[in-house]
Amino acid sequence: MINYPLNNLPPRDSKPRTKGITMVMDKGYSLRQVEDFLSVGAEYIDVIKLGWGTSVVYPLLKEKLALLREAGIPCYFGGTLFELFYIRGQFDDYCRILEKYNMEYVEVSDGSIELDGKKKTEIIRTLAKNFKVFSEVGSKNPGIILAPYQWVEMIQNELDAGSEKVIAEARESGTVGMFHSSGEIRSDLIQEILHEIPSEKILWEAPQKSQQAWFIKMMGSDVNLGNISPEEVIPLETLRMGLRGDTFHDFLK
């Protein structure tokens, strides 16, 4: 939605988008809070993740899922929930939970557990028969640093197994995975990944404004960005369109 004309704004695809995706992280928002941020941000939100294991204890889960479906926004449980079930030997129970709540998307990650790559791709293939799969690469442990070639290999294997998009790990803090503990971007890693993998196949977790601006400057307004807090949806869209100081000069030509 554009309220008044302004020249040289970068074009944005209408929903459903396959690129320029904004994935929002819900850490336990109330129904009223969800209604509030959807009232102004629904047009710019492509998918919502219910963070880590929050869906286990959230008291109005069915009502929240119904609210999001009514708004036409897909939702999925955080990858940590998959890991919580898997490490307890409850993968079949997890699949039944997905079916019970009529989930369209599922995330497969191994940020907190050790999961053999072959087993992970097998799980992705299994889930891709019934769900749209987002898989995640990168550890939540800041002490585990993967080499760029390992990232590329894992991302490609998971795409080949049926992942719609592969999420590049950063946590909700933006201080692990693609980022140093300071939040500084591992630009050499990202350049190496992009040399081998199409950018539209990757969903970059970038919760911090400086990280979002960096990706937009590097890849343009149609870069896929995730772990965005609800209150940052409008600010992010202004970054995508050069309506904020950080990207002011990037879309003038």
C-alpha positions in Angstrom: 0.0 0.0 0.0 1.4 3.4 -1.0 -0.5 6.4 0.3 0.9 8.9 -2.1 3.2 8.9 -5.2 6.9 9.0 -4.8 9.3 8.4 -7.7 11.9 5.7 -7.9 10.5 3.3 -5.2 11.6 -0.2 -5.8 8.8 -2.5 -6.9 7.5 -5.1 -4.4 5.7 -8.3 -5.5 2.2 -8.7 -4.1 1.4 -11.7 -1.9 1.9 -14.6 -2.0 5.5 -13.7 -2.6 8.3 -16.2 -3.4 11.0 -13.5 -2.8 11.3 -10.5 -0.6 9.7 -12.5 2.2 9.3 -11.1 5.7 9.1 -13.8 8.4 7.9 -12.5 11.7 8.9 -14.1 15.1 6.0 -14.3 17.6 7.4 -14.8 21.1 4.0 -15.2 22.7 1.9 -12.2 21.7 -1.6 -12.0 23.0 -4.5 -12.2 20.6 -5.1 -8.5 21.0 -1.4 -7.8 20.2 -1.7 -10.0 17.1 -4.8 -8.2 16.0 -3.0 -4.9 16.5 0.1 -5.7 14.4 -1.9 -7.4 11.7 -4.1 -4.3 11.4 -1.1 -2.3 10.1 1.4 -5.0 9.0 -0.6 -7.9 7.4 0.2 -6.7 3.9 4.0 -6.9 4.6 4.0 -10.2 6.6 4.5 -13.3 4.6 4.8 -15.9 7.3 4.8 -16.0 11.1 6.9 -18.3 13.3 5.7 -19.2 16.8 9.1 -19.0 18.4 10.9 -22.1 19.8 8.6 -24.0 22.2 6.1 -21.2 23.0 3.2 -23.1 21.3 3.5 -25.8 24.0 2.4 -23.4 26.8 0.5 -20.7 24.9 -3.1 -20.8 26.4 -5.0 -19.7 23.3 -3.1 -21.6 20.5 -6.2 -22.6 18.5 -7.6 -19.1 18.6 -4.3 -17.5 17.5 -3.9 -20.0 14.6 -7.5 -19.2 13.5 -6.8 -15.5 13.7 -3.8 -15.8 11.4 -5.6 -18.0 8.9 -8.4 -15.5 8.8 -5.8 -12.9 7.9 -4.4 -15.2 5.2 -0.9 -15.4 6.8 0.7 -18.9 7.1 2.2 -19.8 10.5 4.5 -22.5 11.7 6.0 -23.8 14.9 9.7 -22.9 15.6 12.3 -25.5 14.7 13.2 -25.9 18.3 9.8 -27.6 18.9 10.7 -30.2 16.2 14.0 -30.7 18.1 12.3 -31.1 21.4 10.1 -33.8 20.0 12.8 -35.5 18.0 15.4 -35.8 20.9 12.7 -37.5 23.0 12.0 -40.1 20.3 8.5 -38.5 19.6 8.8 -37.7 15.9 5.5 -39.5 15.1 3.8 -37.5 17.9 5.1 -34.3 16.3 3.6 -35.2 13.0 0.3 -35.8 14.7 0.5 -32.4 16.3 1.1 -30.8 12.9 -2.0 -32.6 11.5 -4.1 -31.8 14.6 -3.5 -28.0 14.1 -3.7 -28.2 10.3 -0.2 -26.7 9.9 0.8 -25.9 6.3 4.4 -25.3 7.1 7.0 -27.0 9.2 10.5 -26.1 10.2 13.3 -28.7 10.5 16.4 -27.6 12.4 19.3 -28.9 14.4 20.5 -25.8 16.2 20.3 -27.4 19.7 20.8 -31.1 18.9 23.2 -33.1 16.9 21.4 -34.5 13.8 23.2 -36.5 11.2 23.0 -34.7 7.8 21.7 -37.9 6.1 19.0 -38.3 8.7 18.0 -34.7 8.5 17.5 -34.9 4.7 15.5 -38.1 5.2 13.2 -36.2 7.7 12.8 -33.3 5.2 11.8 -35.7 2.5 9.3 -37.4 4.7 7.7 -34.1 5.9 7.8 -32.6 2.4 5.2 -35.1 1.3 2.5 -33.4 3.4 3.9 -30.0 4.4 5.9 -27.0 3.0 9.3 -27.4 4.7 11.6 -24.7 5.9 14.9 -26.2 7.1 17.5 -24.4 9.1 21.3 -24.5 8.9 23.6 -23.2 11.6 24.1 -23.9 15.3 22.7 -21.9 18.2 26.0 -22.7 20.0 28.4 -19.7 19.4 31.3 -22.1 19.9 30.4 -24.1 16.8 31.7 -22.3 13.6 30.9 -24.0 10.3 33.2 -23.4 7.3 31.5 -21.8 4.3 31.8 -25.0 2.2 29.9 -26.8 4.9 27.1 -24.2 4.8 26.8 -24.5 1.0 26.8 -28.3 1.1 24.1 -28.5 3.8 21.9 -25.9 2.2 22.1 -27.6 -1.2 21.4 -31.0 0.3 18.3 -29.7 2.1 17.0 -28.0 -0.9 17.5 -31.2 -2.9 15.6 -33.1 -0.2 12.5 -30.8 -0.6 13.0 -27.7 1.5 11.1 -24.7 0.1 13.6 -22.4 1.6 16.6 -22.9 3.9 16.9 -20.6 6.9 20.3 -19.3 7.8 20.5 -19.3 11.6 21.0 -16.2 13.7 18.7 -16.8 16.6 16.3 -14.0 17.8 19.4 -12.1 19.0 21.3 -12.1 15.7 24.6 -13.1 17.4 25.3 -16.7 16.2 25.4 -18.6 12.9 25.9 -16.0 10.2 26.9 -13.4 12.8 29.7 -12.9 15.3 28.7 -12.6 18.9 28.9 -8.8 18.5 26.2 -9.0 15.8 28.8 -8.2 13.1 28.0 -10.0 9.8 30.2 -12.8 8.5 30.2 -11.2 5.0 32.8 -13.7 3.6 30.5 -16.6 4.6 27.4 -15.0 2.9 29.4 -14.2 -0.3 30.5 -17.8 -0.4 26.9 -19.1 0.0 25.6 -16.7 -2.7 28.2 -17.9 -5.1 26.6 -21.3 -5.1 23.0 -20.9 -3.9 20.3 -18.7 -5.5 19.4 -15.9 -3.0 15.7 -16.5 -3.3 16.1 -20.0 -1.8 17.5 -18.6 1.5 15.7 -17.0 4.3 18.3 -14.9 6.2 17.5 -14.4 9.9 18.3 -10.7 10.6 16.6 -9.4 13.7 18.8 -6.3 14.0 18.2 -3.2 11.9 21.8 -2.9 10.9 21.7 -6.5 9.7 18.5 -5.9 7.7 20.0 -2.8 6.1 23.2 -4.7 5.2 21.3 -7.5 3.4 19.0 -5.0 1.5 22.0 -3.0 0.4 23.8 -6.2 -0.8 20.8 -8.0 -2.4 18.1 -5.5 -3.0 14.6 -5.0 -1.6 13.6 -8.5 -2.5 15.9 -10.3 -0.1 14.2 -12.8 2.2 14.5 -11.8 5.9 13.4 -13.6 9.0 13.1 -13.3 12.8 11.6 -9.9 12.5 9.8 -8.7 15.5 6.2 -7.6 14.9 6.9 -3.9 15.8 9.7 -3.9 13.2 7.5 -4.9 10.2 6.7 -1.4 9.0 10.3 -0.1 9.7 11.7 -3.1 7.7 9.4 -2.3 4.8 10.7 1.3 4.8 14.2 -0.1 4.6 13.2 -2.2 1.7 11.9 0.8 -0.2 14.5 3.4 0.6 12.3 5.3 2.9 14.7 5.4 5.8 18.2 6.9 6.2 20.0 3.6 6.2 18.9 2.8 2.6 18.0 6.4 1.5 20.5 6.6 -1.4 20.2 3.0 -2.6 17.1 3.3 -4.7 17.3 6.8 -6.1 18.6 5.7 -9.5 
